[in-house]
Amino acid sequence: MKIVGKVLDEEKKELQELFEKRTALETLLKCIDLNDSILYEKIIEDYAGVQKKFDHWWSEMYKKYNWETGDSWQIDFNTNEIITLGPKA
């Protein structure tokens, strides 16, 4: 693991909100009756939208800060540091 950068508090808060929404939707999927196809489809649709925004955030921050490319990045929500888990193959 290696620290490759840091984001602003506002940027971190944006990602944190998306992360929390995604986690809540994942939890909902575990709790609902899968026979309720209307609710299931709505949650899946919402999840896809949140995931798209989540991925877009990472893409935009990568471009903005020109981070070192890695297999994947993580954020430390306490310090705003971006960590890569290793070099991209």
N, CA, C and O atoms as a GROMACS GRO file, in nm:
protein
  356
    1MET      N    1   0.084  -0.118   0.000
    1MET     CA    2   0.000   0.000   0.000
    1MET      C    3   0.088   0.124   0.000
    1MET      O    4   0.194   0.128   0.063
    2LYS      N    5   0.042   0.224  -0.073
    2LYS     CA    6   0.120   0.347  -0.087
    2LYS      C    7   0.025   0.466  -0.098
    2LYS      O    8  -0.074   0.460  -0.172
    3ILE      N    9   0.055   0.572  -0.027
    3ILE     CA   10  -0.024   0.695  -0.038
    3ILE      C   11   0.016   0.764  -0.168
    3ILE      O   12   0.134   0.791  -0.192
    4VAL      N   13  -0.083   0.792  -0.252
    4VAL     CA   14  -0.056   0.856  -0.381
    4VAL      C   15  -0.111   0.997  -0.390
    4VAL      O   16  -0.085   1.067  -0.488
    5GLY      N   17  -0.186   1.039  -0.290
    5GLY     CA   18  -0.241   1.174  -0.296
    5GLY      C   19  -0.337   1.200  -0.183
    5GLY      O   20  -0.353   1.120  -0.090
    6LYS      N   21  -0.401   1.313  -0.194
    6LYS     CA   22  -0.496   1.358  -0.093
    6LYS      C   23  -0.602   1.442  -0.164
    6LYS      O   24  -0.571   1.511  -0.260
    7VAL      N   25  -0.726   1.436  -0.116
    7VAL     CA   26  -0.833   1.516  -0.174
    7VAL      C   27  -0.879   1.620  -0.073
    7VAL      O   28  -0.850   1.610   0.047
    8LEU      N   29  -0.952   1.719  -0.122
    8LEU     CA   30  -1.006   1.823  -0.037
    8LEU      C   31  -1.122   1.767   0.046
    8LEU      O   32  -1.181   1.665   0.010
    9ASP      N   33  -1.155   1.833   0.156
    9ASP     CA   34  -1.265   1.789   0.240
    9ASP      C   35  -1.396   1.779   0.161
    9ASP      O   36  -1.471   1.683   0.178
   10GLU      N   37  -1.424   1.878   0.077
   10GLU     CA   38  -1.547   1.876  -0.003
   10GLU      C   39  -1.551   1.755  -0.095
   10GLU      O   40  -1.656   1.692  -0.112
   11GLU      N   41  -1.438   1.722  -0.155
   11GLU     CA   42  -1.431   1.607  -0.245
   11GLU      C   43  -1.452   1.477  -0.167
   11GLU      O   44  -1.522   1.387  -0.212
   12LYS      N   45  -1.390   1.471  -0.049
   12LYS     CA   46  -1.407   1.352   0.034
   12LYS      C   47  -1.552   1.335   0.075
   12LYS      O   48  -1.605   1.224   0.072
   13LYS      N   49  -1.617   1.444   0.114
   13LYS     CA   50  -1.756   1.437   0.157
   13LYS      C   51  -1.846   1.388   0.044
   13LYS      O   52  -1.940   1.312   0.068
   14GLU      N   53  -1.817   1.430  -0.078
   14GLU     CA   54  -1.895   1.385  -0.194
   14GLU      C   55  -1.883   1.233  -0.209
   14GLU      O   56  -1.983   1.164  -0.230
   15LEU      N   57  -1.761   1.182  -0.200
   15LEU     CA   58  -1.741   1.038  -0.213
   15LEU      C   59  -1.801   0.963  -0.094
   15LEU      O   60  -1.858   0.855  -0.111
   16GLN      N   61  -1.789   1.020   0.024
   16GLN     CA   62  -1.841   0.955   0.143
   16GLN      C   63  -1.993   0.940   0.133
   16GLN      O   64  -2.047   0.836   0.173
   17GLU      N   65  -2.061   1.041   0.082
   17GLU     CA   66  -2.206   1.032   0.063
   17GLU      C   67  -2.243   0.921  -0.035
   17GLU      O   68  -2.336   0.844  -0.012
   18LEU      N   69  -2.168   0.914  -0.145
   18LEU     CA   70  -2.193   0.809  -0.244
   18LEU      C   71  -2.166   0.670  -0.184
   18LEU      O   72  -2.242   0.576  -0.208
   19PHE      N   73  -2.059   0.661  -0.108
   19PHE     CA   74  -2.024   0.535  -0.043
   19PHE      C   75  -2.135   0.491   0.053
   19PHE      O   76  -2.173   0.373   0.055
   20GLU      N   77  -2.187   0.585   0.131
   20GLU     CA   78  -2.293   0.554   0.226
   20GLU      C   79  -2.423   0.515   0.154
   20GLU      O   80  -2.492   0.423   0.198
   21LYS      N   81  -2.455   0.584   0.045
   21LYS     CA   82  -2.574   0.548  -0.033
   21LYS      C   83  -2.561   0.408  -0.091
   21LYS      O   84  -2.654   0.328  -0.086
   22ARG      N   85  -2.442   0.380  -0.146
   22ARG     CA   86  -2.420   0.248  -0.206
   22ARG      C   87  -2.432   0.138  -0.101
   22ARG      O   88  -2.492   0.034  -0.126
   23THR      N   89  -2.375   0.162   0.016
   23THR     CA   90  -2.382   0.064   0.124
   23THR      C   91  -2.526   0.044   0.170
   23THR      O   92  -2.567  -0.069   0.197
   24ALA      N   93  -2.603   0.152   0.179
   24ALA     CA   94  -2.743   0.141   0.220
   24ALA      C   95  -2.824   0.061   0.118
   24ALA      O   96  -2.908  -0.021   0.155
   25LEU      N   97  -2.798   0.085  -0.010
   25LEU     CA   98  -2.870   0.010  -0.114
   25LEU      C   99  -2.832  -0.138  -0.110
   25LEU      O  100  -2.917  -0.224  -0.131
   26GLU      N  101  -2.706  -0.167  -0.085
   26GLU     CA  102  -2.662  -0.306  -0.074
   26GLU      C  103  -2.733  -0.374   0.044
   26GLU      O  104  -2.773  -0.491   0.035
   27THR      N  105  -2.747  -0.302   0.154
   27THR     CA  106  -2.816  -0.355   0.271
   27THR      C  107  -2.964  -0.379   0.240
   27THR      O  108  -3.020  -0.482   0.278
   28LEU      N  109  -3.026  -0.285   0.171
   28LEU     CA  110  -3.166  -0.302   0.132
   28LEU      C  111  -3.186  -0.427   0.048
   28LEU      O  112  -3.283  -0.500   0.065
   29LEU      N  113  -3.093  -0.450  -0.044
   29LEU     CA  114  -3.105  -0.568  -0.130
   29LEU      C  115  -3.103  -0.698  -0.050
   29LEU      O  116  -3.165  -0.797  -0.090
   30LYS      N  117  -3.034  -0.696   0.062
   30LYS     CA  118  -3.027  -0.815   0.146
   30LYS      C  119  -3.154  -0.835   0.228
   30LYS      O  120  -3.182  -0.944   0.276
   31CYS      N  121  -3.231  -0.727   0.243
   31CYS     CA  122  -3.347  -0.729   0.333
   31CYS      C  123  -3.481  -0.744   0.263
   31CYS      O  124  -3.579  -0.786   0.325
   32ILE      N  125  -3.488  -0.711   0.136
   32ILE     CA  126  -3.619  -0.708   0.070
   32ILE      C  127  -3.661  -0.846   0.023
   32ILE      O  128  -3.580  -0.938   0.010
   33ASP      N  129  -3.788  -0.857   0.000
   33ASP     CA  130  -3.845  -0.979  -0.058
   33ASP      C  131  -3.814  -0.976  -0.209
   33ASP      O  132  -3.862  -0.888  -0.280
   34LEU      N  133  -3.738  -1.070  -0.255
   34LEU     CA  134  -3.698  -1.072  -0.395
   34LEU      C  135  -3.817  -1.095  -0.489
   34LEU      O  136  -3.805  -1.075  -0.610
   35ASN      N  137  -3.929  -1.136  -0.435
   35ASN     CA  138  -4.049  -1.151  -0.517
   35ASN      C  139  -4.113  -1.016  -0.550
   35ASN      O  140  -4.198  -1.007  -0.639
   36ASP      N  141  -4.073  -0.913  -0.477
   36ASP     CA  142  -4.124  -0.778  -0.504
   36ASP      C  143  -4.037  -0.718  -0.615
   36ASP      O  144  -3.946  -0.639  -0.589
   37SER      N  145  -4.067  -0.755  -0.738
   37SER     CA  146  -3.983  -0.718  -0.850
   37SER      C  147  -3.978  -0.567  -0.874
   37SER      O  148  -3.875  -0.516  -0.919
   38ILE      N  149  -4.085  -0.496  -0.844
   38ILE     CA  150  -4.085  -0.351  -0.865
   38ILE      C  151  -3.985  -0.285  -0.771
   38ILE      O  152  -3.906  -0.201  -0.815
   39LEU      N  153  -3.988  -0.321  -0.644
   39LEU     CA  154  -3.895  -0.265  -0.546
   39LEU      C  155  -3.752  -0.307  -0.580
   39LEU      O  156  -3.660  -0.225  -0.576
   40TYR      N  157  -3.734  -0.433  -0.613
   40TYR     CA  158  -3.600  -0.484  -0.648
   40TYR      C  159  -3.543  -0.408  -0.767
   40TYR      O  160  -3.427  -0.366  -0.763
   41GLU      N  161  -3.622  -0.389  -0.870
   41GLU     CA  162  -3.575  -0.318  -0.989
   41GLU      C  163  -3.541  -0.172  -0.958
   41GLU      O  164  -3.445  -0.117  -1.012
   42LYS      N  165  -3.620  -0.109  -0.871
   42LYS     CA  166  -3.594   0.029  -0.832
   42LYS      C  167  -3.462   0.040  -0.757
   42LYS      O  168  -3.383   0.131  -0.782
   43ILE      N  169  -3.438  -0.052  -0.666
   43ILE     CA  170  -3.313  -0.050  -0.590
   43ILE      C  171  -3.194  -0.074  -0.683
   43ILE      O  172  -3.092  -0.007  -0.671
   44ILE      N  173  -3.207  -0.169  -0.774
   44ILE     CA  174  -3.100  -0.198  -0.869
   44ILE      C  175  -3.072  -0.075  -0.957
   44ILE      O  176  -2.957  -0.042  -0.984
   45GLU      N  177  -3.177  -0.009  -1.000
   45GLU     CA  178  -3.163   0.112  -1.082
   45GLU      C  179  -3.091   0.222  -1.003
   45GLU      O  180  -3.000   0.287  -1.054
   46ASP      N  181  -3.132   0.242  -0.879
   46ASP     CA  182  -3.067   0.342  -0.793
   46ASP      C  183  -2.921   0.305  -0.768
   46ASP      O  184  -2.832   0.391  -0.772
   47TYR      N  185  -2.897   0.177  -0.744
   47TYR     CA  186  -2.761   0.130  -0.718
   47TYR      C  187  -2.670   0.156  -0.839
   47TYR      O  188  -2.557   0.202  -0.824
   48ALA      N  189  -2.721   0.127  -0.957
   48ALA     CA  190  -2.643   0.149  -1.079
   48ALA      C  191  -2.609   0.297  -1.095
   48ALA      O  192  -2.497   0.332  -1.134
   49GLY      N  193  -2.704   0.384  -1.064
   49GLY     CA  194  -2.679   0.528  -1.074
   49GLY      C  195  -2.574   0.575  -0.974
   49GLY      O  196  -2.487   0.655  -1.008
   50VAL      N  197  -2.583   0.525  -0.852
   50VAL     CA  198  -2.485   0.562  -0.749
   50VAL      C  199  -2.348   0.508  -0.786
   50VAL      O  200  -2.247   0.578  -0.771
   51GLN      N  201  -2.342   0.384  -0.835
   51GLN     CA  202  -2.214   0.325  -0.873
   51GLN      C  203  -2.150   0.404  -0.987
   51GLN      O  204  -2.029   0.423  -0.990
   52LYS      N  205  -2.231   0.449  -1.081
   52LYS     CA  206  -2.180   0.529  -1.192
   52LYS      C  207  -2.118   0.659  -1.141
   52LYS      O  208  -2.011   0.699  -1.186
   53LYS      N  209  -2.186   0.725  -1.048
   53LYS     CA  210  -2.134   0.849  -0.989
   53LYS      C  211  -2.008   0.821  -0.908
   53LYS      O  212  -1.914   0.901  -0.909
   54PHE      N  213  -2.006   0.708  -0.838
   54PHE     CA  214  -1.891   0.666  -0.759
   54PHE      C  215  -1.769   0.648  -0.850
   54PHE      O  216  -1.661   0.700  -0.822
   55ASP      N  217  -1.788   0.573  -0.957
   55ASP     CA  218  -1.679   0.550  -1.053
   55ASP      C  219  -1.635   0.680  -1.119
   55ASP      O  220  -1.515   0.701  -1.142
   56HIS      N  221  -1.730   0.767  -1.149
   56HIS     CA  222  -1.699   0.896  -1.211
   56HIS      C  223  -1.614   0.982  -1.116
   56HIS      O  224  -1.520   1.049  -1.159
   57TRP      N  225  -1.647   0.980  -0.989
   57TRP     CA  226  -1.570   1.055  -0.890
   57TRP      C  227  -1.423   1.012  -0.894
   57TRP      O  228  -1.333   1.096  -0.900
   58TRP      N  229  -1.400   0.881  -0.891
   58TRP     CA  230  -1.262   0.830  -0.893
   58TRP      C  231  -1.192   0.871  -1.023
   58TRP      O  232  -1.075   0.910  -1.020
   59SER      N  233  -1.260   0.862  -1.133
   59SER     CA  234  -1.202   0.898  -1.262
   59SER      C  235  -1.164   1.047  -1.266
   59SER      O  236  -1.056   1.083  -1.311
   60GLU      N  237  -1.254   1.131  -1.219
   60GLU     CA  238  -1.228   1.276  -1.219
   60GLU      C  239  -1.115   1.313  -1.125
   60GLU      O  240  -1.032   1.397  -1.159
   61MET      N  241  -1.110   1.252  -1.009
   61MET     CA  242  -1.003   1.283  -0.913
   61MET      C  243  -0.868   1.233  -0.966
   61MET      O  244  -0.766   1.298  -0.946
   62TYR      N  245  -0.868   1.118  -1.032
   62TYR     CA  246  -0.746   1.066  -1.093
   62TYR      C  247  -0.691   1.166  -1.195
   62TYR      O  248  -0.572   1.194  -1.199
   63LYS      N  249  -0.782   1.219  -1.278
   63LYS     CA  250  -0.739   1.317  -1.379
   63LYS      C  251  -0.693   1.447  -1.314
   63LYS      O  252  -0.591   1.504  -1.354
   64LYS      N  253  -0.767   1.493  -1.216
   64LYS     CA  254  -0.736   1.620  -1.151
   64LYS      C  255  -0.602   1.617  -1.080
   64LYS      O  256  -0.523   1.711  -1.091
   65TYR      N  257  -0.576   1.510  -1.006
   65TYR     CA  258  -0.456   1.503  -0.923
   65TYR      C  259  -0.343   1.422  -0.986
   65TYR      O  260  -0.232   1.418  -0.932
   66ASN      N  261  -0.370   1.359  -1.100
   66ASN     CA  262  -0.267   1.283  -1.171
   66ASN      C  263  -0.199   1.180  -1.080
   66ASN      O  264  -0.076   1.175  -1.070
   67TRP      N  265  -0.283   1.099  -1.013
   67TRP     CA  266  -0.229   0.998  -0.923
   67TRP      C  267  -0.157   0.890  -0.999
   67TRP      O  268  -0.181   0.866  -1.117
   68GLU      N  269  -0.066   0.826  -0.927
   68GLU     CA  270   0.001   0.707  -0.978
   68GLU      C  271  -0.104   0.600  -1.004
   68GLU      O  272  -0.194   0.579  -0.923
   69THR      N  273  -0.092   0.533  -1.116
   69THR     CA  274  -0.187   0.429  -1.151
   69THR      C  275  -0.164   0.307  -1.063
   69THR      O  276  -0.050   0.267  -1.039
   70GLY      N  277  -0.272   0.249  -1.015
   70GLY     CA  278  -0.263   0.130  -0.932
   70GLY      C  279  -0.373   0.033  -0.965
   70GLY      O  280  -0.462   0.063  -1.044
   71ASP      N  281  -0.367  -0.084  -0.904
   71ASP     CA  282  -0.472  -0.183  -0.925
   71ASP      C  283  -0.606  -0.129  -0.876
   71ASP      O  284  -0.709  -0.146  -0.941
   72SER      N  285  -0.603  -0.066  -0.762
   72SER     CA  286  -0.723  -0.003  -0.709
   72SER      C  287  -0.681   0.100  -0.606
   72SER      O  288  -0.573   0.094  -0.548
   73TRP      N  289  -0.771   0.194  -0.584
   73TRP     CA  290  -0.746   0.297  -0.484
   73TRP      C  291  -0.846   0.285  -0.373
   73TRP      O  292  -0.955   0.232  -0.390
   74GLN      N  293  -0.805   0.334  -0.259
   74GLN     CA  294  -0.892   0.347  -0.143
   74GLN      C  295  -0.873   0.486  -0.087
   74GLN      O  296  -0.772   0.551  -0.112
   75ILE      N  297  -0.972   0.531  -0.013
   75ILE     CA  298  -0.959   0.659   0.056
   75ILE      C  299  -0.966   0.634   0.205
   75ILE      O  300  -1.044   0.550   0.253
   76ASP      N  301  -0.885   0.705   0.278
   76ASP     CA  302  -0.894   0.706   0.423
   76ASP      C  303  -0.981   0.826   0.456
   76ASP      O  304  -0.936   0.940   0.445
   77PHE      N  305  -1.106   0.802   0.496
   77PHE     CA  306  -1.200   0.911   0.520
   77PHE      C  307  -1.158   0.999   0.637
   77PHE      O  308  -1.209   1.110   0.651
   78ASN      N  309  -1.066   0.953   0.722
   78ASN     CA  310  -1.018   1.034   0.834
   78ASN      C  311  -0.912   1.134   0.792
   78ASN      O  312  -0.905   1.244   0.847
   79THR      N  313  -0.830   1.096   0.695
   79THR     CA  314  -0.717   1.182   0.656
   79THR      C  315  -0.729   1.239   0.515
   79THR      O  316  -0.651   1.326   0.476
   80ASN      N  317  -0.828   1.190   0.439
   80ASN     CA  318  -0.848   1.228   0.297
   80ASN      C  319  -0.738   1.173   0.205
   80ASN      O  320  -0.730   1.211   0.089
   81GLU      N  321  -0.654   1.085   0.256
   81GLU     CA  322  -0.546   1.029   0.176
   81GLU      C  323  -0.597   0.921   0.083
   81GLU      O  324  -0.686   0.842   0.117
   82ILE      N  325  -0.539   0.919  -0.037
   82ILE     CA  326  -0.571   0.817  -0.136
   82ILE      C  327  -0.456   0.717  -0.136
   82ILE      O  328  -0.339   0.754  -0.143
   83ILE      N  329  -0.493   0.590  -0.127
   83ILE     CA  330  -0.396   0.483  -0.116
   83ILE      C  331  -0.414   0.388  -0.233
   83ILE      O  332  -0.526   0.350  -0.267
   84THR      N  333  -0.302   0.349  -0.294
   84THR     CA  334  -0.308   0.246  -0.398
   84THR      C  335  -0.263   0.115  -0.338
   84THR      O  336  -0.177   0.111  -0.250
   85LEU      N  337  -0.322   0.008  -0.387
   85LEU     CA  338  -0.290  -0.124  -0.333
   85LEU      C  339  -0.178  -0.192  -0.409
   85LEU      O  340  -0.135  -0.301  -0.372
   86GLY      N  341  -0.130  -0.130  -0.515
   86GLY     CA  342  -0.019  -0.188  -0.588
   86GLY      C  343  -0.016  -0.144  -0.731
   86GLY      O  344  -0.110  -0.080  -0.779
   87PRO      N  345   0.091  -0.176  -0.801
   87PRO     CA  346   0.105  -0.134  -0.941
   87PRO      C  347   0.007  -0.207  -1.031
   87PRO      O  348  -0.028  -0.323  -1.007
   88LYS      N  349  -0.035  -0.138  -1.134
   88LYS     CA  350  -0.126  -0.198  -1.232
   88LYS      C  351  -0.044  -0.288  -1.324
   88LYS      O  352   0.064  -0.251  -1.370
   89ALA      N  353  -0.097  -0.406  -1.349
   89ALA     CA  354  -0.025  -0.503  -1.433
   89ALA      C  355  -0.036  -0.467  -1.579
   89ALA      O  356   0.018  -0.537  -1.664
   0.00000   0.00000   0.00000
